[in-house]
Amino acid sequence: MGYMGEERGVRSLVFISSVRASYSSIRQVHIHRPFLKELVSHLFTHYVYDTIFERHFVEQTQEYFSKESYQMVEVEKTKAKLFLAHCNQRTNEEQGRARDLMPDGTVALVKDTAIRALFEGRLEWMAKEG
C-alpha cells in the first residue's frame, strides 16, 4: 500500500476506534454509523477490508467487552445470574449492530469475540455462584 493508502488506512482505524469507543452504557446509535456501512463497502471494493477494518474492529471488540466484563464482575460485584443475562443481551445487541453494517463472516466473528471477552475467566466464578 502506498503512502496515500496508508494515510487513508490510518484515518479508517481512527474512525473505527471512535465508533467502538462511543458505545456508551446507554448504547445509542453513533452519529457516524450510517457512514460505516459506506466505509465497509469501499474497503471491500479496494480489497483491504480484512487488513484495514475487520482485524482492528475485532481487536477493539475484545478490548471493549473485556473491560465491560471486568467492570461488572470485579468493580460492581454483579451477581452471576444478572451477569449472564447481561452477557446474553449484550452479545445479541453486538450481533445486531454487526449485522446492520458488516458481512456475515464478520458478524459471526464479532459475536464470538464478544462472548469470549465477556466470559473469559468468569466460568468458574459463575459455576460457584450459580
Secondary structure as UniProt FT lines:
FT   HELIX           3..21
FT   TURN            25..26
FT   TURN            31..32
FT   HELIX           33..45
FT   TURN            46..47
FT   HELIX           49..54
FT   HELIX           55..70
FT   HELIX           71..75
FT   HELIX           80..101
FT   HELIX           104..119
FT   TURN            120..122
FT   HELIX           123..129
//
